[in-house]
Amino acid sequence: MTPLEILVEELEETLYALGTVPRCEFSGTVRGSTYIPELREDEILALCHQAHEVLTGRFALHLEWFDWPPREGRLAAPGTPLDFDTHRDFETTELSVPFLALVPDDQEEVVAVLAPGYSPLPAPRRTWWRRWLRR
């Protein structure tokens, strides 16, 4: 897999799990991944922009501002610069507040694409020993 594919896959997992993708996740994922080789700052920024284009091409997303802890976001103004927080040292610096996050226009679309067949109800348990008992 290419670094872009790895980054997009990780960000999709974040989108599915959290319902948002904080902008700092882009560069934080690149820096924290053992599967992506070490990159220069300009390469990280270019990779983050490419991943942003892939995600926004795949899903209907918009930017919102969040305070910590994130509860309700405020819609970001059109043309808000895409700050990927590439300069931050993730080991020593706290999250910038407020922060930008990508939010899906429709969470059900994200679930349908990333987890087809997903149901909030648990699947019935069919274990081997129950089948054996029915014989």
C-alpha positions in Angstrom: 0.0 0.0 0.0 1.1 3.5 -0.7 1.4 6.1 2.1 -1.7 7.8 0.7 -3.7 4.6 0.8 -2.6 3.9 4.4 -3.4 7.4 5.5 -6.9 7.4 3.9 -7.7 4.0 5.4 -6.7 5.2 8.9 -8.8 8.4 8.5 -11.8 6.4 7.2 -11.6 4.3 10.3 -11.5 7.5 12.5 -14.5 8.9 10.6 -16.5 5.7 11.1 -15.6 5.3 14.7 -15.8 8.9 15.9 -18.1 10.5 13.3 -15.5 13.2 12.7 -11.9 13.5 11.6 -10.0 16.2 13.5 -7.6 18.0 11.2 -4.6 17.1 13.5 -5.4 13.4 12.8 -4.0 13.8 9.3 -0.5 14.7 10.3 -0.6 12.8 13.5 -1.4 9.6 11.7 1.4 10.1 9.2 3.9 10.7 12.1 2.6 7.9 14.2 2.4 5.2 11.6 5.0 2.5 11.4 3.9 1.8 7.9 4.6 5.2 6.4 8.3 6.1 6.0 9.6 9.2 7.7 8.7 12.3 5.5 9.8 15.9 5.4 7.3 18.6 6.5 6.5 19.6 2.9 5.8 15.9 2.0 3.6 15.5 5.1 1.6 18.6 4.1 1.2 17.4 0.5 0.1 13.9 1.7 -2.4 15.5 4.0 -3.9 17.6 1.2 -4.1 14.5 -1.1 -5.9 12.5 1.7 -8.3 15.5 2.2 -9.1 15.4 -1.5 -9.7 11.7 -1.5 -12.0 11.8 1.6 -14.0 14.8 0.4 -14.4 13.1 -3.0 -15.7 9.9 -1.3 -18.0 11.5 1.2 -20.0 14.7 1.6 -18.0 16.4 4.4 -17.8 19.9 5.8 -15.6 21.6 8.3 -16.7 22.5 11.8 -14.9 24.1 14.8 -14.9 22.2 18.1 -13.9 23.0 21.6 -12.4 20.4 23.9 -14.1 18.1 24.8 -15.9 17.9 21.4 -19.6 18.0 21.8 -21.2 20.4 19.4 -19.4 21.9 16.5 -19.8 25.3 14.8 -19.8 25.4 11.0 -16.5 26.8 9.7 -16.7 29.7 7.2 -16.2 28.9 3.6 -12.6 29.3 2.6 -11.3 28.4 6.1 -7.6 27.4 5.6 -6.9 23.7 6.0 -4.6 23.6 9.0 -3.3 20.1 9.3 -1.3 21.0 12.4 1.9 19.6 10.8 4.2 21.7 13.0 3.0 20.3 16.3 5.0 17.9 18.5 2.4 15.4 19.4 4.3 14.1 22.4 4.6 17.4 24.3 1.9 19.7 23.0 -1.8 19.7 23.9 -4.5 19.9 21.2 -5.1 23.3 19.9 -8.5 24.7 21.0 -10.7 25.3 19.1 -9.8 22.8 16.5 -11.1 22.0 13.0 -12.7 18.6 12.1 -14.3 17.1 9.0 -17.9 16.1 9.7 -20.1 14.1 7.4 -23.2 15.7 6.1 -24.9 12.3 6.6 -23.4 9.7 9.0 -25.6 6.9 7.6 -23.8 7.4 4.2 -20.4 6.8 6.0 -21.7 3.7 7.7 -23.2 2.4 4.4 -19.9 2.8 2.6 -17.4 1.7 5.2 -19.5 -1.0 6.9 -22.0 -2.4 4.5 -24.5 -4.6 6.2 -23.9 -2.9 9.5 -26.8 -3.1 11.9 -26.9 -1.6 15.4 -28.6 -4.8 16.6 -26.3 -7.7 17.5 -26.3 -10.6 15.1 -27.9 -13.8 16.4 -25.2 -16.1 17.9 -24.8 -19.3 16.1 -22.1 -21.4 17.8 -21.0 -24.8 16.7 -22.2 -26.5 19.8 -25.8 -25.2 19.4 -25.8 -26.7 15.9 -24.4 -30.0 17.3 -27.1 -30.1 20.0 -29.9 -29.8 17.4 -28.9 -33.0 15.7 
